[in-house]
Each structure stands twice: as structure tokens, then as C-alpha cells.
């Protein structure tokens, strides 16, 4: 690892700082990371938790600093954060931290970025943030038309084709082009970032029983099956469309490397049921690596000292693995 991982501040009113300090304190990470945060706000909690903060002014300083304490690159918050309380005044700092992290990844001064949770409503209430969430904003910053969300845990990887939209919009947004692009981006990421030379993809149907020959919906016959057949002719190892209610039991999961699902909950419910605490969110299709813990800001427990850092630790480990695999793949 030649560059550290950069961790954004997320929503300062949530549990982000607590889990970042706990992740450092766990000593379970091989590679260094540093946090973009307001040093003045972070110091009190760090002292309470017995972790030294090491101020840095450049990403390259994080590697040496990591041996002494948690490296922090200072960014000023407009308001002193009140834990558990939405504060739109701090939204600009949250967005700026994301912008800074992307710039560092693009320049190579950071190997990957890991984003602490945001509150989308806080950003939109602050104004001038027309994006549904991190995934879409990062696509904008990365200069790509599309990005794709993968959720993963030791037991399962899932990719939803449609993401942050209402259920009644799924049939309109779900197109052959979008399904094709999602499959191709997932296949590429499994090879480049996860070291899987011959990815096996399982594709869920949209309707119950994958449409059951058209008796429960036409989307499989009209769009999904022709799409998958075309990709098979190009050499993709694809199984589907499969009934979503039978593709997540242990034996079924042994047959594929990723499950591509048609909408948000179809993908996230099985993953979070199998392993809620170790879930990781990563964005595919970007010119840089981004991971995140698979949970929100948890206002309800912010400041109580009980936040679980496991998902962040796994997100940092995932970022490390992806960075190494991508570097090795690109060197070939």
C-alpha cells in the first residue's frame, strides 16, 4: 500500500466520529487511514476514548502519523455539532469533505475513500444538493454517467439495478440498457477489484416466481431474458432470471459470486438479514474506490458510546482489498 485511505466526516451529528475512533482503536487494520474532520470538535471524544489525534496537512503524512494516533486532516464545521440533531449548517462541510476525498483519490495521494454516513435530508434542506445520496453524487464527481451500488458481507454480495426510487417507479426505470450496464459494471468490478477471474452472476427476476412464464408479469419475457441471453453469447456466466425467494439460501449462494437484483429491498433485505453488522456498501463504475459502512447516521444512539464500528472496520478492510486488487490487475 503506497497511499492511505481517506475517511470523510459524514454527518457530524451522527455516530461517524465515534465509530472512526473505535475503528482506529481496534488495531485490526493493516493499512493506515486518516479522517477529514474538525479537530476542535473531535479532540474531546478522542481523549475520552483514549485515542490520540495527530493533525496532518497532507495525505502523505498519514502513513507515519498512523503509528502515533488517528491522523486528522482539519476541516472547519460551521456549527458545533449537536449529536442526534439535524444541522443543515454543517452540510457544506460534509460535502466539502467528500469533494476533498475524491480529489485525493484521483490524484493518487489516497488509495481509496471510505465515507461515513450522511443524512440526505440534511444535505437537501441545506440547499444545492440535487442528488439522492452518496452514490449519485460520487458519479457526478467522478465524471461518469452511471454508478452502481454493491452491498457485501462475508456471506453475500448483492447489486440492485434500481436504487433510491419508490417501488411504483421500478418498472419504468428498469430497462434493458440499465440491466445490461449493471451486469457489465459488476462483472468488471469482480475481476478488477475483487480478484475473481471468472465471475458467476445470478440475476433475480422482477416478479414473483420470476414471472412464472408470463402468468405473474411480462418483464422477464419481454426484457430480462433477452438481455441475459445476449450477454451469455458474449461469454458472461449468468444464471437467471431466478425467483428471488429461492436464491439466497446457503446452497444457492454457493453457485454464484454476486446476486443482481431488480430493486433496492430485493437486494438489501437478504444481505442485512444474513449479516447486519458486517455489511459494506461500495460504489462500482467510478474511476476511484469508494466504500462505506452499510448503516446510517443513527441519531438515536449518537453520543451514547454504544455505536458498533464493525461495519466501518469491514468497509476499511474492503477498501484495502479493492485497492490492492485494482493495482495488481492494472499492472498486468
C-alpha positions in Angstrom: 0.0 0.0 0.0 1.6 3.2 -1.2 -1.1 5.6 -0.1 -3.5 5.8 2.9 -7.3 5.5 2.8 -9.2 8.8 3.4 -12.3 8.8 5.5 -14.9 11.6 5.2 -16.6 13.2 8.1 -20.1 12.3 7.1 -22.9 13.9 9.2 -21.1 15.4 12.3 -24.4 15.0 14.3 -24.3 11.2 13.9 -22.1 8.3 15.1 -19.4 8.8 12.5 -16.7 10.2 14.7 -17.3 7.6 17.4 -17.0 4.6 15.1 -13.9 6.1 13.3 -12.2 6.4 16.7 -13.3 2.9 17.6 -12.0 1.6 14.3 -8.6 3.0 14.9 -8.6 1.8 18.5 -9.4 -1.7 17.3 -5.9 -2.1 15.7 -7.5 -4.5 13.3 -6.4 -2.8 10.1 -3.2 -3.4 8.1 -3.1 -0.2 6.2 -3.3 3.4 7.5 -6.3 5.7 7.2 -6.9 9.3 8.1 -10.1 11.2 8.9 -11.3 14.5 7.4 -12.8 16.2 10.5 -13.0 19.3 12.6 -10.1 18.8 15.1 -11.6 21.1 17.7 -14.8 19.0 17.9 -13.0 15.6 17.6 -10.5 16.1 20.5 -12.8 15.8 23.4 -14.3 12.5 22.3 -10.9 11.1 21.3 -9.5 11.9 24.7 -12.4 10.3 26.4 -11.9 7.2 24.4 -8.1 7.1 25.0 -7.1 7.8 21.4 -4.6 10.4 20.4 -5.4 12.6 17.3 -2.5 13.5 15.1 -3.0 16.6 13.0 -1.9 16.4 9.4 -1.9 18.8 6.5 -1.3 16.4 3.6 -2.4 12.8 2.9 1.1 11.6 2.6 1.7 12.5 6.3 -0.9 10.0 7.4 1.3 6.9 7.0 3.8 8.0 9.6 1.2 9.6 11.8 -0.9 6.4 11.9 1.6 4.7 14.2 1.2 7.5 16.8 -2.6 8.1 16.7 -5.5 8.7 14.4 -4.4 11.1 11.7 -6.9 14.0 11.2 -7.0 16.5 8.3 -8.8 19.5 9.7 -11.9 20.9 8.1 -14.0 23.5 9.9 -17.6 22.9 10.8 -19.9 25.9 10.7 -21.7 24.9 13.9 -20.6 23.0 16.9 -22.2 19.6 16.2 -25.1 18.6 18.5 -25.3 14.8 18.5 -28.6 13.4 17.4 -29.8 16.8 16.0 -30.1 17.6 12.3 -27.9 20.6 11.5 -28.1 21.8 7.8 -25.5 24.4 8.6 -22.9 21.7 8.7 -23.9 20.3 5.3 -21.3 22.3 3.4 -18.5 20.8 5.4 -19.9 17.3 4.8 -20.0 17.9 1.0 -16.6 19.6 1.0 -15.1 16.5 2.8 -16.4 14.3 0.0 -15.0 16.6 -2.7 -11.6 16.6 -1.0 -11.6 12.8 -0.7 -12.4 12.4 -4.4 -9.6 14.8 -5.4 -7.1 12.9 -3.3 -8.2 9.5 -4.8 -8.0 10.9 -8.3 -4.5 12.4 -7.7 -3.3 9.1 -6.1 -2.5 10.7 -2.7 -5.2 8.4 -1.3 -5.6 4.8 -2.4 -9.4 4.7 -1.7 -12.1 6.7 0.1 -14.4 5.5 2.8 -17.4 7.7 3.5 -19.0 8.0 7.0 -22.8 8.1 6.9 -24.7 11.2 5.7 -28.3 12.3 6.3 -29.6 13.0 2.8 -32.4 15.3 4.1 -29.9 17.5 5.9 -28.0 18.0 2.7 -31.1 18.7 0.6 -32.5 21.0 3.3 -29.3 23.0 3.2 -29.9 23.6 -0.5 -27.9 23.0 -3.7 -27.6 19.2 -3.3 -29.9 17.7 -6.0 -28.6 14.1 -5.5 -30.5 11.2 -3.9 -27.4 10.1 -2.0 -23.6 9.4 -2.0 -23.8 7.0 -4.9 -25.2 9.6 -7.4 -23.1 12.5 -6.1 -19.9 10.4 -6.5 -20.9 9.6 -10.1 -21.1 13.3 -10.7 -17.7 14.0 -9.1 -16.2 11.0 -11.0 -17.4 12.3 -14.3 -19.4 9.2 -15.2 -23.0 8.9 -16.3 -23.7 5.9 -14.1 -22.6 4.3 -10.9 -23.8 1.2 -9.3 -24.2 0.2 -5.6 -22.8 -3.1 -4.4 -23.6 -4.3 -0.8 -21.4 -7.1 0.5 -20.8 -9.2 3.6 -18.8 -12.4 4.1 -21.9 -14.4 3.1 -23.2 -12.5 0.1 -22.7 -9.8 -2.5 -25.7 -8.0 -4.0 -26.2 -5.3 -6.6 -29.6 -3.6 -7.0 -30.3 -2.4 -10.6 -32.6 0.4 -9.4 -31.7 2.0 -6.1 -33.2 5.0 -4.4 -36.6 5.3 -6.0 -40.2 4.5 -5.0 -41.4 0.9 -5.7 -44.0 2.2 -8.1 -41.2 3.7 -10.3 -39.2 0.5 -10.7 -41.0 -0.9 -13.7 -40.5 2.4 -15.5 -36.8 2.8 -14.7 -35.9 -0.9 -15.2 -34.7 -1.0 -18.8 -32.7 -3.4 -20.8 -29.9 -0.9 -21.2 -29.8 -0.3 -17.4 -29.8 -4.0 -16.7 -27.0 -4.6 -19.2 -24.9 -1.7 -17.9 -25.3 -3.0 -14.3 -24.3 -6.5 -15.2 -21.3 -5.4 -17.2 -20.1 -3.0 -14.4 -20.5 -5.7 -11.8 -18.6 -8.3 -13.9 -15.8 -5.8 -14.4 -15.6 -4.9 -10.7 -15.5 -8.5 -9.6 -12.5 -9.1 -11.9 -10.6 -5.9 -11.3 -11.4 -5.1 -7.6 -12.2 -8.5 -6.1 -9.8 -10.7 -7.9 -12.4 -13.1 -9.4 -11.1 -14.2 -12.7 -14.3 -15.8 -14.0 -17.3 -14.2 -12.2 -20.5 -16.1 -11.8 -23.6 -13.9 -11.8 -27.1 -14.8 -10.5 -29.9 -12.5 -11.7 -33.2 -12.2 -9.9 -36.5 -11.8 -11.7 -38.7 -8.8 -11.0 -41.9 -10.6 -10.4 -42.8 -13.4 -8.0 -41.5 -16.8 -9.3 -39.6 -14.8 -11.9 -42.9 -14.2 -13.7 -43.7 -17.9 -14.0 -43.8 -17.9 -17.8 -45.7 -14.7 -18.0 -48.6 -15.6 -15.7 -47.2 -13.2 -13.0 -45.8 -10.4 -15.2 -44.2 -9.9 -18.6 -41.0 -8.2 -17.7 -39.0 -11.4 -17.6 -40.1 -12.5 -21.1 -40.1 -9.1 -22.7 -36.8 -7.6 -21.3 -34.8 -9.6 -18.7 -34.5 -12.9 -20.5 -33.5 -11.4 -23.9 -30.9 -9.2 -22.1 -29.4 -12.2 -20.3 -29.3 -14.3 -23.4 -27.4 -11.6 -25.3 -24.9 -11.3 -22.5 -24.4 -15.1 -22.4 -23.4 -15.0 -26.1 -20.7 -12.6 -25.1 -19.2 -15.1 -22.6 -20.9 -14.0 -19.3 -21.5 -16.7 -16.8 -25.1 -15.9 -15.9 -27.9 -17.8 -14.2 -31.4 -16.4 -14.3 -33.8 -14.8 -14.1 -34.3 -16.6 -10.8 -37.2 -16.4 -8.3 -35.9 -14.0 -5.6 -37.4 -16.1 -2.8 -35.2 -19.1 -3.6 -31.8 -17.7 -4.5 -30.5 -16.7 -1.1 -30.4 -19.9 0.9 -26.9 -21.3 1.7 -26.8 -23.9 -1.1 -28.0 -21.4 -3.7 -25.3 -18.9 -2.6 -22.6 -21.3 -3.3 -23.4 -21.2 -7.0 -22.6 -17.5 -7.7 -20.3 -14.7 -6.7 -22.9 -11.9 -6.8 -26.7 -11.6 -6.9 -28.0 -8.8 -9.1 -31.5 -7.8 -8.1 -34.1 -5.6 -9.7 -34.8 -3.1 -6.8 -33.4 -1.9 -3.5 -35.1 -4.1 -0.9 -34.9 -7.2 -3.0 -31.2 -6.9 -2.6 -30.7 -5.4 0.8 -33.2 -7.4 2.8 -31.4 -10.8 2.4 -28.0 -9.2 2.9 -28.9 -7.4 6.1 -30.8 -10.5 7.4 -27.7 -12.7 6.9 -25.3 -10.2 8.4 -26.4 -6.8 9.6 -23.2 -5.7 11.4 -20.6 -6.6 8.8 -22.3 -5.1 5.7 -20.3 -2.8 3.4 -21.5 -0.5 0.7 -19.2 0.1 -2.3 -19.8 2.1 -5.5 -19.0 0.4 -8.8 -18.3 2.2 -12.0 -16.2 5.1 -10.6 -12.6 6.0 -11.5 -11.7 5.6 -7.8 -12.5 3.2 -5.0 -15.2 4.1 -2.5 -16.6 2.1 0.4 -18.9 2.9 3.3 -20.4 1.2 6.3 -23.8 -0.1 5.5 -25.8 1.8 8.0 -27.0 5.4 8.6 -26.1 8.2 11.0 -28.0 6.6 13.9 -29.1 9.8 15.5 -31.0 7.8 18.2 -27.7 6.5 19.7 -25.3 9.3 18.8 -23.3 10.3 21.9 -24.3 7.3 23.9 -21.0 5.4 23.3 -22.7 2.2 22.1 -22.2 2.5 18.3 -20.8 -0.6 16.7 -17.8 0.1 14.5 -17.8 -3.3 12.8 -19.3 -2.2 9.5 -16.8 0.7 9.2 -13.9 -1.7 10.0 -15.1 -4.1 7.3 -15.6 -1.1 4.9 -12.0 -0.1 5.5 -10.7 -3.7 5.0 -12.8 -3.9 1.8 -11.2 -0.6 0.6 -7.8 -2.1 1.3 -8.5 -5.3 -0.6 -10.0 -3.5 -3.5 -7.1 -1.1 -3.8 -4.6 -3.9 -3.8 -6.5 -6.0 -6.3 -7.0 -3.0 -8.6 -3.3 -2.1 -8.5 -2.4 -5.7 -9.3 -5.0 -6.0 -12.1 -4.0 -2.7 -13.7 -0.3 -3.7 -13.6 -0.9 -6.7 -15.8 
